[in-house]
């Protein structure tokens, strides 16, 4: 008996459909994986961008944290932020590190950055204070305030320079260095105010000739008029706090009822050796001298010779005349309104005759008005040689910028 087999027609169609189904599945899977890979790549890209934004926030914070010796962030404090740039933005907060072993000498910065595709990255950084050799923002530092009034009265052949200047010993025993020479460090600004308004006021106080007598970083003698070295600084610190830290040091010599020296007490030329009452420290033995004028005056008269090395704090109106010479840091802290040009009742500091300073002059308090006179042949030189006297003995008190110690990403 014969068995009739069913027809196998159509089997090819079934096979083709099966193959097509398999190919479509593979293609769909590939497209899905491709889409996932593209999305993953996009997320990696935006996430990487967010990390860079968070890192930028840390460096922004480092640039705006005021110079100092410690940090003052006892509670979480916003220190830097940015508006959106290419879809990225960051905010940075600071908090004193509770594990700092030397007081508030270390802080923790947390930078939180966001970006496209809801990307978010967070970086935590540990910062301390730089221990490099200290240089002032300018030979004359003027913190002032955004609305401070200022009166800079200049005349004669005075000189201010931010070029590093060395000085010789006093070989002829006249109480002053015999000669000057170029120092090894880069120049700083001749005058460094903290606000543009103070820059304008100082420059406007200079005649066309006097502009050539304020030299240092940025000085250009070939322009017409000459471009003096008077530029705004972003390096801010509290002159008052610095003075307080210095005067509280053991061994600081304090005059709390003012101090005057005349040409009889401190004659020119001086005796050899100079009277101890006319010397406020030497290069071999620098000292911190604090003079407060609440109930007296601060005055070194014309034709007197007064010399010193280290730190000199003038807390009150001060007339510094004669052959005065100081090596190191001079701080003027006279507070209150300045008065007007016609009167000296509110004068902060006047340098006159042959008075000169090697190192830096810091005018304070921060945010206060000023009346500062610089006349005759008086001079102020930036000098790393003089500042090293202070650095060696009291370097831990000098305001330093924040420096990055370490950072890591915070996994969320």
Secondary structure, DSSP 8 states (H G I E B T S, - for coil): --------TTHHHHHHHHHHHHHHHHHHHHHHHHHHHHHHHHHHHHHHHHHHHHHHHHHHHHHHS--BSS---SS-EEEEE---BTTBEEEEEEEE-TT-SSSS--EEEEEEEE-GGG-EEEEEEEEEE--S----SEEEEE---TT--EEEEE-TT-EEE-S-EEE---TT-SSS-S-EEE-SS---EEEEESSHHHHHHHHHTS-TTGGGGEESTT-BTTSSS-B-SB--------HHHHHHHHHTSTT-EEETT-EEE-TTTT-SS--SS--GGGEE--SSS-EEEEEE-SSS-EEE-TT---EEEEEEEEES-EEE-TT-EEEEEEEE---S----TT--TT--EEE-TT-EEEEEEEE-STT--EEEEE-TT-EEEE-HHHHHHHHHHHGGGS-B-EEEEEEEEE--
